[in-house]
Amino acid sequence: MPTLIRFFIVILFIAALIYGAMFALVVFVEPSEKTVSDRIPARELFQN
């Protein structure tokens, strides 16, 4: 039983690290806005 509890504690610790990393990305990283334009040749628009 102690091995199972240790396993769950390790899994919870890893999940907490992942959650903390995602939270840090949300708080500290600001996405930049930029206009994206791509030219598409007219011959590619009408191909079936």
N, CA, C and O of each residue as an XYZ file, in Angstrom:
192
protein
N       0.809     -1.209      0.000
C       0.000      0.000      0.000
C       0.852      1.273      0.000
O       0.498      2.231     -0.687
N       1.952      1.316      0.740
C       2.775      2.533      0.693
C       3.314      2.817     -0.710
O       3.504      3.979     -1.070
N       3.561      1.780     -1.503
C       4.049      1.994     -2.850
C       2.978      2.670     -3.701
O       3.290      3.540     -4.514
N       1.714      2.274     -3.519
C       0.617      2.875     -4.256
C       0.448      4.335     -3.865
O       0.225      5.184     -4.728
N       0.548      4.632     -2.593
C       0.434      6.019     -2.127
C       1.591      6.849     -2.665
O       1.387      7.988     -3.085
N       2.781      6.308     -2.659
C       3.944      7.013     -3.206
C       3.755      7.280     -4.695
O       4.102      8.353     -5.188
N       3.209      6.308     -5.403
C       2.933      6.471     -6.831
C       1.952      7.621     -7.056
O       2.187      8.473     -7.913
N       0.862      7.655     -6.299
C      -0.124      8.725     -6.440
C       0.472     10.090     -6.091
O       0.136     11.091     -6.723
N       1.331     10.134     -5.114
C       1.968     11.399     -4.744
C       2.873     11.885     -5.884
O       2.889     13.076     -6.193
N       3.615     10.982     -6.501
C       4.479     11.349     -7.622
C       3.637     11.833     -8.797
O       3.977     12.835     -9.427
N       2.542     11.135     -9.101
C       1.665     11.540    -10.196
C       1.054     12.910     -9.905
O       0.995     13.758    -10.796
N       0.607     13.134     -8.690
C       0.045     14.439     -8.319
C       1.094     15.537     -8.414
O       0.782     16.652     -8.833
N       2.321     15.245     -8.036
C       3.398     16.227     -8.118
C       3.683     16.596     -9.576
O       3.860     17.771     -9.898
N       3.726     15.605    -10.445
C       3.963     15.865    -11.871
C       2.810     16.672    -12.456
O       3.030     17.604    -13.229
N       1.585     16.316    -12.090
C       0.422     17.064    -12.582
C       0.461     18.503    -12.082
O       0.103     19.420    -12.821
N       0.888     18.717    -10.838
C       0.994     20.071    -10.296
C       2.062     20.878    -11.038
O       1.880     22.074    -11.265
N       3.159     20.248    -11.413
C       4.193     20.934    -12.183
C       3.667     21.352    -13.554
O       3.923     22.465    -14.013
N       2.938     20.458    -14.197
C       2.379     20.778    -15.519
C       1.358     21.904    -15.390
O       1.357     22.838    -16.191
N       0.498     21.818    -14.394
C      -0.504     22.864    -14.181
C       0.172     24.197    -13.876
O      -0.258     25.238    -14.374
N       1.212     24.173    -13.071
C       1.950     25.397    -12.749
C       2.616     25.998    -13.974
O       2.653     27.220    -14.121
N       3.143     25.156    -14.855
C       3.766     25.656    -16.084
C       2.721     26.299    -16.987
O       2.973     27.348    -17.580
N       1.550     25.675    -17.095
C       0.488     26.265    -17.926
C       0.017     27.588    -17.330
O      -0.212     28.550    -18.062
N      -0.125     27.642    -16.025
C      -0.547     28.874    -15.365
C       0.482     29.983    -15.584
O       0.118     31.129    -15.844
N       1.771     29.638    -15.477
C       2.827     30.625    -15.698
C       2.795     31.146    -17.130
O       3.015     32.336    -17.356
N       2.525     30.276    -18.101
C       2.422     30.726    -19.487
C       1.263     31.693    -19.662
O       1.388     32.690    -20.374
N       0.146     31.412    -19.026
C      -1.024     32.290    -19.140
C      -0.735     33.653    -18.519
O      -1.131     34.677    -19.076
N      -0.061     33.681    -17.393
C       0.153     34.928    -16.671
C       1.272     35.765    -17.287
O       1.133     36.983    -17.400
N       2.374     35.137    -17.685
C       3.568     35.887    -18.044
C       3.781     36.100    -19.536
O       4.573     36.965    -19.911
N       3.111     35.352    -20.399
C       3.358     35.458    -21.835
C       2.207     36.219    -22.482
O       1.047     35.820    -22.376
N       2.539     37.309    -23.149
C       1.549     38.105    -23.876
C       1.721     37.845    -25.369
O       2.795     38.090    -25.917
N       0.684     37.354    -26.029
C       0.805     37.126    -27.464
C       0.842     38.443    -28.229
O       0.188     39.411    -27.842
N       1.591     38.475    -29.289
C       1.660     39.688    -30.098
C       0.713     39.543    -31.286
O       0.588     38.463    -31.864
N       0.057     40.630    -31.640
C      -0.852     40.632    -32.773
C      -0.118     41.126    -34.010
O       0.602     42.123    -33.964
N      -0.308     40.426    -35.101
C       0.250     40.876    -36.365
C      -0.640     40.390    -37.494
O      -1.309     39.363    -37.384
N      -0.634     41.130    -38.556
C      -1.452     40.799    -39.709
C      -0.748     39.743    -40.540
O       0.439     39.848    -40.846
N      -1.512     38.725    -40.897
C      -0.966     37.647    -41.713
C      -1.708     37.649    -43.037
O      -2.936     37.569    -43.076
N      -0.957     37.742    -44.114
C      -1.575     37.667    -45.441
C      -0.722     36.756    -46.314
O       0.507     36.820    -46.305
N      -1.402     35.922    -47.055
C      -0.734     34.978    -47.943
C      -1.365     35.090    -49.319
O      -2.590     35.070    -49.443
N      -0.561     35.206    -50.335
C      -1.090     35.264    -51.693
C      -1.349     33.842    -52.183
O      -0.488     32.967    -52.092
N      -2.549     33.637    -52.700
C      -2.925     32.348    -53.267
C      -3.140     32.565    -54.754
O      -3.975     33.380    -55.144
N      -2.401     31.850    -55.588
C      -2.586     32.002    -57.034
C      -4.019     31.623    -57.435
O      -4.599     30.688    -56.882
N      -4.580     32.360    -58.402
C      -5.961     32.142    -58.828
C      -6.161     30.740    -59.379
O      -7.249     30.181    -59.243
N      -5.145     30.159    -59.993
C      -5.309     28.815    -60.567
C      -5.533     27.766    -59.479
O      -6.137     26.729    -59.753
N      -5.065     28.004    -58.260
C      -5.272     27.061    -57.165
C      -6.669     27.184    -56.566
O      -7.141     26.249    -55.919
N      -7.334     28.308    -56.766
C      -8.665     28.495    -56.201
C      -9.723     27.688    -56.937
O     -10.687     27.235    -56.321
N      -9.564     27.503    -58.222
C     -10.614     26.883    -59.022
C     -10.314     25.431    -59.416
O     -11.013     24.869    -60.260
N      -9.312     24.832    -58.832
C      -9.020     23.430    -59.124
C      -9.972     22.532    -58.330
O     -10.288     22.816    -57.175
N     -10.427     21.437    -58.968
C     -11.331     20.499    -58.275
C     -10.599     19.305    -57.830
O     -11.189     18.406    -57.230
